Amino acid sequence: MKNPVLEKFFTYDINKNSSKCNVVGCTKYISGKHASNLEKHIFALHKNECKDLTEAKLSKSGARIDNVQLHDKAMVSND
């Protein structure tokens, strides 16, 4: 399964080997195009886009978001 973070939020420049964040108001460039690094940027600086990214990843995997939310609530209550 391909992570949708690059196609959804970044433009990759092969000549510079960097990914520019396309979220309105953001001017950050991330070195390379590794999905993990791009996700960290989105999760740290763009909270509103986190939900969109999570839903896109879940839809590609076939999971349902309500099941994940129930799982997250169970994990919190077990702490």
The first five atom37 places (N, CA, C, CB, O) and aatype in JSON, in Angstrom:
{
  "aatype": [12, 11, 2, 14, 19, 10, 6, 11, 13, 13, 16, 18, 3, 9, 2, 11, 2, 15, 15, 11, 4, 2, 19, 19, 7, 4, 16, 11, 18, 9, 15, 7, 11, 8, 0, 15, 2, 10, 6, 11, 8, 9, 13, 0, 10, 8, 11, 2, 6, 4, 11, 3, 10, 16, 6, 0, 11, 10, 15, 11, 15, 7, 0, 1, 9, 3, 2, 19, 5, 10, 8, 3, 11, 0, 12, 19, 15, 2, 3],
  "atom_mask": [
    [1, 1, 1, 1, 1],
    [1, 1, 1, 1, 1],
    [1, 1, 1, 1, 1],
    [1, 1, 1, 1, 1],
    [1, 1, 1, 1, 1],
    [1, 1, 1, 1, 1],
    [1, 1, 1, 1, 1],
    [1, 1, 1, 1, 1],
    [1, 1, 1, 1, 1],
    [1, 1, 1, 1, 1],
    [1, 1, 1, 1, 1],
    [1, 1, 1, 1, 1],
    [1, 1, 1, 1, 1],
    [1, 1, 1, 1, 1],
    [1, 1, 1, 1, 1],
    [1, 1, 1, 1, 1],
    [1, 1, 1, 1, 1],
    [1, 1, 1, 1, 1],
    [1, 1, 1, 1, 1],
    [1, 1, 1, 1, 1],
    [1, 1, 1, 1, 1],
    [1, 1, 1, 1, 1],
    [1, 1, 1, 1, 1],
    [1, 1, 1, 1, 1],
    [1, 1, 1, 0, 1],
    [1, 1, 1, 1, 1],
    [1, 1, 1, 1, 1],
    [1, 1, 1, 1, 1],
    [1, 1, 1, 1, 1],
    [1, 1, 1, 1, 1],
    [1, 1, 1, 1, 1],
    [1, 1, 1, 0, 1],
    [1, 1, 1, 1, 1],
    [1, 1, 1, 1, 1],
    [1, 1, 1, 1, 1],
    [1, 1, 1, 1, 1],
    [1, 1, 1, 1, 1],
    [1, 1, 1, 1, 1],
    [1, 1, 1, 1, 1],
    [1, 1, 1, 1, 1],
    [1, 1, 1, 1, 1],
    [1, 1, 1, 1, 1],
    [1, 1, 1, 1, 1],
    [1, 1, 1, 1, 1],
    [1, 1, 1, 1, 1],
    [1, 1, 1, 1, 1],
    [1, 1, 1, 1, 1],
    [1, 1, 1, 1, 1],
    [1, 1, 1, 1, 1],
    [1, 1, 1, 1, 1],
    [1, 1, 1, 1, 1],
    [1, 1, 1, 1, 1],
    [1, 1, 1, 1, 1],
    [1, 1, 1, 1, 1],
    [1, 1, 1, 1, 1],
    [1, 1, 1, 1, 1],
    [1, 1, 1, 1, 1],
    [1, 1, 1, 1, 1],
    [1, 1, 1, 1, 1],
    [1, 1, 1, 1, 1],
    [1, 1, 1, 1, 1],
    [1, 1, 1, 0, 1],
    [1, 1, 1, 1, 1],
    [1, 1, 1, 1, 1],
    [1, 1, 1, 1, 1],
    [1, 1, 1, 1, 1],
    [1, 1, 1, 1, 1],
    [1, 1, 1, 1, 1],
    [1, 1, 1, 1, 1],
    [1, 1, 1, 1, 1],
    [1, 1, 1, 1, 1],
    [1, 1, 1, 1, 1],
    [1, 1, 1, 1, 1],
    [1, 1, 1, 1, 1],
    [1, 1, 1, 1, 1],
    [1, 1, 1, 1, 1],
    [1, 1, 1, 1, 1],
    [1, 1, 1, 1, 1],
    [1, 1, 1, 1, 1]
  ],
  "atom_positions": [
    [[0.85, -1.18, 0.0], [0.0, 0.0, 0.0], [0.89, 1.24, 0.0], [-0.96, 0.0, 1.23], [1.79, 1.38, 0.83]],
    [[0.64, 2.11, -0.92], [1.4, 3.36, -1.03], [0.79, 4.41, -0.1], [1.42, 3.87, -2.5], [-0.42, 4.61, -0.06]],
    [[1.65, 5.08, 0.64], [1.22, 6.13, 1.56], [0.8, 7.36, 0.76], [2.34, 6.48, 2.57], [1.57, 7.83, -0.08]],
    [[-0.41, 7.9, 0.99], [-0.91, 9.03, 0.21], [-0.36, 10.4, 0.62], [-2.38, 9.07, 0.31], [-0.74, 11.41, 0.02]],
    [[0.51, 10.47, 1.6], [0.96, 11.77, 2.12], [1.65, 12.62, 1.06], [1.9, 11.55, 3.29], [1.44, 13.83, 1.0]],
    [[2.48, 12.0, 0.22], [3.2, 12.78, -0.8], [2.24, 13.37, -1.83], [4.24, 11.9, -1.51], [2.29, 14.57, -2.12]],
    [[1.36, 12.55, -2.37], [0.45, 13.04, -3.41], [-0.61, 14.0, -2.86], [-0.23, 11.88, -4.09], [-1.13, 14.83, -3.59]],
    [[-0.92, 13.88, -1.59], [-1.98, 14.7, -0.99], [-1.49, 16.08, -0.53], [-2.59, 13.96, 0.18], [-2.22, 17.06, -0.63]],
    [[-0.26, 16.15, -0.01], [0.19, 17.38, 0.65], [1.52, 17.95, 0.17], [0.29, 17.14, 2.09], [1.91, 19.03, 0.62]],
    [[2.23, 17.28, -0.71], [3.57, 17.72, -1.09], [3.78, 17.68, -2.6], [4.61, 16.86, -0.4], [3.09, 16.96, -3.32]],
    [[4.75, 18.47, -3.05], [5.23, 18.42, -4.42], [6.71, 18.08, -4.34], [4.99, 19.78, -5.19], [7.5, 18.8, -3.72]],
    [[7.09, 16.97, -4.96], [8.48, 16.51, -4.91], [9.26, 17.08, -6.09], [8.54, 14.97, -4.92], [8.82, 17.01, -7.23]],
    [[10.44, 17.64, -5.81], [11.34, 18.16, -6.84], [12.54, 17.21, -6.93], [11.81, 19.64, -6.51], [13.4, 17.19, -6.06]],
    [[12.56, 16.43, -8.0], [13.61, 15.42, -8.15], [15.0, 16.05, -8.26], [13.33, 14.56, -9.38], [15.98, 15.46, -7.8]],
    [[15.1, 17.23, -8.87], [16.4, 17.9, -9.03], [16.99, 18.37, -7.71], [16.26, 19.09, -9.96], [18.2, 18.32, -7.52]],
    [[16.13, 18.8, -6.8], [16.58, 19.27, -5.48], [16.48, 18.18, -4.42], [15.78, 20.48, -5.05], [16.98, 18.34, -3.31]],
    [[15.83, 17.06, -4.77], [15.57, 15.97, -3.82], [14.9, 16.52, -2.55], [16.87, 15.23, -3.47], [15.33, 16.23, -1.43]],
    [[13.85, 17.31, -2.76], [13.12, 17.86, -1.63], [11.62, 17.91, -1.95], [13.64, 19.27, -1.27], [11.22, 17.97, -3.11]],
    [[10.83, 17.89, -0.9], [9.38, 17.93, -1.03], [8.87, 19.22, -0.41], [8.72, 16.69, -0.36], [9.15, 19.51, 0.76]],
    [[8.12, 19.99, -1.18], [7.55, 21.25, -0.69], [6.16, 20.98, -0.15], [7.52, 22.33, -1.8], [5.34, 20.34, -0.82]],
    [[5.89, 21.46, 1.04], [4.56, 21.32, 1.64], [3.6, 22.25, 0.9], [4.6, 21.65, 3.17], [3.88, 23.43, 0.7]],
    [[2.45, 21.7, 0.51], [1.45, 22.46, -0.23], [0.29, 22.96, 0.64], [0.9, 21.63, -1.34], [-0.68, 23.5, 0.11]],
    [[0.38, 22.79, 1.94], [-0.66, 23.29, 2.84], [-0.6, 24.82, 2.8], [-0.47, 22.74, 4.31], [0.48, 25.41, 2.89]],
    [[-1.75, 25.44, 2.67], [-1.83, 26.9, 2.55], [-1.1, 27.57, 3.72], [-3.3, 27.36, 2.5], [-1.36, 27.26, 4.89]],
    [[-0.21, 28.48, 3.39], [0.52, 29.23, 4.42], [1.82, 28.59, 4.85], [0.0, 0.0, 0.0], [2.6, 29.22, 5.58]],
    [[2.09, 27.37, 4.42], [3.33, 26.69, 4.82], [4.36, 26.84, 3.72], [3.06, 25.19, 5.13], [4.06, 26.68, 2.54]],
    [[5.59, 27.14, 4.11], [6.67, 27.32, 3.14], [7.79, 26.31, 3.36], [7.22, 28.73, 3.22], [8.9, 26.5, 2.86]],
    [[7.53, 25.26, 4.11], [8.57, 24.29, 4.47], [8.92, 23.36, 3.31], [8.13, 23.48, 5.66], [8.06, 22.97, 2.52]],
    [[10.19, 23.01, 3.25], [10.71, 21.99, 2.35], [11.27, 20.87, 3.22], [11.81, 22.57, 1.37], [11.97, 21.13, 4.2]],
    [[10.96, 19.64, 2.86], [11.46, 18.47, 3.57], [12.43, 17.75, 2.64], [10.29, 17.53, 4.03], [12.11, 17.54, 1.47]],
    [[13.58, 17.39, 3.13], [14.56, 16.68, 2.32], [14.02, 15.32, 1.92], [15.9, 16.54, 3.08], [13.51, 14.57, 2.76]],
    [[14.13, 14.98, 0.63], [13.69, 13.69, 0.13], [12.18, 13.59, 0.01], [0.0, 0.0, 0.0], [11.47, 14.6, -0.01]],
    [[11.71, 12.34, -0.07], [10.26, 12.1, -0.17], [9.82, 10.91, 0.66], [9.87, 11.88, -1.62], [8.8, 10.28, 0.37]],
    [[10.57, 10.6, 1.71], [10.22, 9.47, 2.55], [8.94, 9.77, 3.32], [11.38, 9.13, 3.54], [8.85, 10.78, 4.02]],
    [[7.96, 8.9, 3.18], [6.63, 9.12, 3.74], [6.64, 9.38, 5.23], [5.74, 7.94, 3.44], [5.87, 10.21, 5.73]],
    [[7.49, 8.7, 5.95], [7.55, 8.87, 7.41], [7.93, 10.31, 7.79], [8.56, 7.89, 8.01], [7.33, 10.88, 8.7]],
    [[8.91, 10.87, 7.11], [9.32, 12.26, 7.39], [8.22, 13.25, 7.01], [10.62, 12.59, 6.62], [7.98, 14.22, 7.73]],
    [[7.57, 13.0, 5.88], [6.5, 13.89, 5.44], [5.32, 13.84, 6.42], [6.02, 13.51, 4.02], [4.74, 14.87, 6.75]],
    [[4.99, 12.63, 6.89], [3.9, 12.48, 7.88], [4.23, 13.23, 9.16], [3.65, 11.0, 8.19], [3.36, 13.91, 9.73]],
    [[5.45, 13.12, 9.62], [5.85, 13.81, 10.86], [5.62, 15.31, 10.73], [7.33, 13.52, 11.19], [5.17, 15.96, 11.67]],
    [[5.93, 15.86, 9.56], [5.7, 17.28, 9.33], [4.21, 17.6, 9.42], [6.26, 17.7, 7.94], [3.82, 18.55, 10.1]],
    [[3.39, 16.82, 8.75], [1.94, 17.06, 8.77], [1.39, 16.95, 10.19], [1.21, 16.06, 7.83], [0.64, 17.81, 10.63]],
    [[1.77, 15.89, 10.9], [1.25, 15.69, 12.26], [1.72, 16.77, 13.23], [1.67, 14.32, 12.78], [0.98, 17.15, 14.14]],
    [[2.93, 17.27, 13.03], [3.47, 18.28, 13.95], [2.94, 19.68, 13.68], [4.97, 18.29, 13.87], [2.71, 20.44, 14.62]],
    [[2.73, 20.03, 12.4], [2.42, 21.42, 12.08], [1.03, 21.66, 11.48], [3.43, 21.92, 11.14], [0.6, 22.8, 11.39]],
    [[0.34, 20.62, 11.08], [-0.93, 20.8, 10.37], [-2.0, 19.86, 10.95], [-0.75, 20.54, 8.85], [-2.37, 18.86, 10.32]],
    [[-2.48, 20.18, 12.12], [-3.44, 19.32, 12.83], [-4.71, 19.09, 12.03], [-3.79, 19.93, 14.17], [-5.27, 17.99, 12.07]],
    [[-5.19, 20.09, 11.31], [-6.43, 19.91, 10.54], [-6.26, 18.89, 9.41], [-6.88, 21.24, 9.95], [-7.21, 18.2, 9.06]],
    [[-5.06, 18.8, 8.85], [-4.8, 17.88, 7.76], [-4.54, 16.46, 8.25], [-3.62, 18.36, 6.95], [-4.6, 15.51, 7.46]],
    [[-4.27, 16.3, 9.53], [-4.0, 14.96, 10.1], [-5.19, 14.03, 9.88], [-3.68, 15.05, 11.61], [-5.02, 12.88, 9.5]],
    [[-6.38, 14.53, 10.12], [-7.58, 13.71, 9.96], [-7.74, 13.29, 8.5], [-8.83, 14.47, 10.45], [-8.07, 12.14, 8.22]],
    [[-7.52, 14.22, 7.58], [-7.61, 13.89, 6.15], [-6.61, 12.79, 5.78], [-7.36, 15.14, 5.29], [-6.95, 11.87, 5.04]],
    [[-5.41, 12.9, 6.27], [-4.38, 11.91, 5.97], [-4.75, 10.55, 6.55], [-3.02, 12.38, 6.49], [-4.61, 9.53, 5.88]],
    [[-5.2, 10.54, 7.79], [-5.59, 9.29, 8.43], [-6.73, 8.63, 7.66], [-6.01, 9.53, 9.89], [-6.7, 7.42, 7.43]],
    [[-7.73, 9.4, 7.28], [-8.85, 8.85, 6.52], [-8.39, 8.32, 5.16], [-9.94, 9.9, 6.33], [-8.87, 7.27, 4.72]],
    [[-7.49, 9.02, 4.5], [-6.98, 8.56, 3.2], [-6.22, 7.25, 3.34], [-6.08, 9.63, 2.56], [-6.36, 6.35, 2.52]],
    [[-5.41, 7.14, 4.39], [-4.66, 5.9, 4.61], [-5.6, 4.75, 4.93], [-3.64, 6.08, 5.75], [-5.4, 3.63, 4.46]],
    [[-6.62, 5.03, 5.72], [-7.58, 3.97, 6.08], [-8.4, 3.52, 4.88], [-8.5, 4.45, 7.18], [-8.67, 2.33, 4.74]],
    [[-8.79, 4.46, 4.03], [-9.59, 4.08, 2.87], [-8.79, 3.21, 1.92], [-10.1, 5.34, 2.14], [-9.35, 2.33, 1.27]],
    [[-7.49, 3.43, 1.82], [-6.64, 2.59, 0.98], [-6.48, 1.2, 1.58], [-5.27, 3.24, 0.78], [-6.34, 0.22, 0.85]],
    [[-6.51, 1.11, 2.89], [-6.33, -0.19, 3.55], [-7.65, -0.94, 3.69], [-5.7, 0.0, 4.92], [-7.65, -2.14, 3.98]],
    [[-8.78, -0.25, 3.49], [-10.08, -0.9, 3.62], [-10.65, -0.86, 5.04], [0.0, 0.0, 0.0], [-11.74, -1.38, 5.28]],
    [[-9.93, -0.26, 5.97], [-10.42, -0.16, 7.35], [-11.43, 0.97, 7.46], [-9.25, 0.08, 8.34], [-11.5, 1.85, 6.6]],
    [[-12.21, 0.93, 8.52], [-13.2, 1.98, 8.74], [-12.73, 2.85, 9.89], [-14.61, 1.39, 9.04], [-12.2, 2.35, 10.88]],
    [[-12.92, 4.15, 9.76], [-12.43, 5.1, 10.76], [-13.13, 4.93, 12.11], [-12.61, 6.53, 10.27], [-12.51, 5.15, 13.14]],
    [[-14.41, 4.55, 12.13], [-15.09, 4.39, 13.41], [-14.49, 3.24, 14.21], [-16.59, 4.16, 13.19], [-14.46, 3.31, 15.44]],
    [[-14.01, 2.18, 13.55], [-13.35, 1.09, 14.26], [-12.03, 1.54, 14.86], [-13.13, -0.09, 13.32], [-11.68, 1.14, 15.97]],
    [[-11.3, 2.36, 14.15], [-10.03, 2.87, 14.64], [-10.26, 3.79, 15.83], [-9.27, 3.61, 13.53], [-9.52, 3.73, 16.81]],
    [[-11.28, 4.65, 15.76], [-11.57, 5.55, 16.87], [-11.97, 4.75, 18.11], [-12.69, 6.53, 16.48], [-11.57, 5.11, 19.22]],
    [[-12.74, 3.69, 17.95], [-13.1, 2.85, 19.09], [-11.86, 2.19, 19.68], [-14.13, 1.78, 18.67], [-11.73, 2.1, 20.9]],
    [[-10.97, 1.73, 18.83], [-9.73, 1.12, 19.29], [-8.9, 2.15, 20.06], [-8.92, 0.56, 18.1], [-8.37, 1.83, 21.12]],
    [[-8.79, 3.37, 19.55], [-8.03, 4.41, 20.22], [-8.61, 4.72, 21.6], [-7.99, 5.68, 19.37], [-7.86, 4.91, 22.56]],
    [[-9.94, 4.78, 21.7], [-10.58, 5.07, 22.99], [-10.29, 3.93, 23.98], [-12.11, 5.25, 22.81], [-10.06, 4.19, 25.16]],
    [[-10.32, 2.69, 23.5], [-10.02, 1.55, 24.37], [-8.59, 1.61, 24.86], [-10.27, 0.22, 23.64], [-8.32, 1.29, 26.02]],
    [[-7.66, 2.02, 24.01], [-6.26, 2.11, 24.39], [-6.06, 3.18, 25.47], [-5.4, 2.42, 23.17], [-5.27, 3.0, 26.39]],
    [[-6.78, 4.3, 25.35], [-6.66, 5.38, 26.32], [-7.21, 4.94, 27.66], [-7.39, 6.63, 25.82], [-6.63, 5.26, 28.69]],
    [[-8.32, 4.22, 27.67], [-8.95, 3.81, 28.92], [-8.15, 2.73, 29.64], [-10.36, 3.31, 28.66], [-8.32, 2.54, 30.84]],
    [[-7.27, 2.02, 28.91], [-6.45, 0.99, 29.52], [-5.21, 1.55, 30.19], [-6.05, -0.03, 28.5], [-4.56, 0.85, 30.97]],
    [[-4.88, 2.78, 29.92], [-3.67, 3.39, 30.49], [-3.8, 3.7, 31.95], [-3.33, 4.64, 29.75], [-2.86, 4.21, 32.55]]
  ]
}
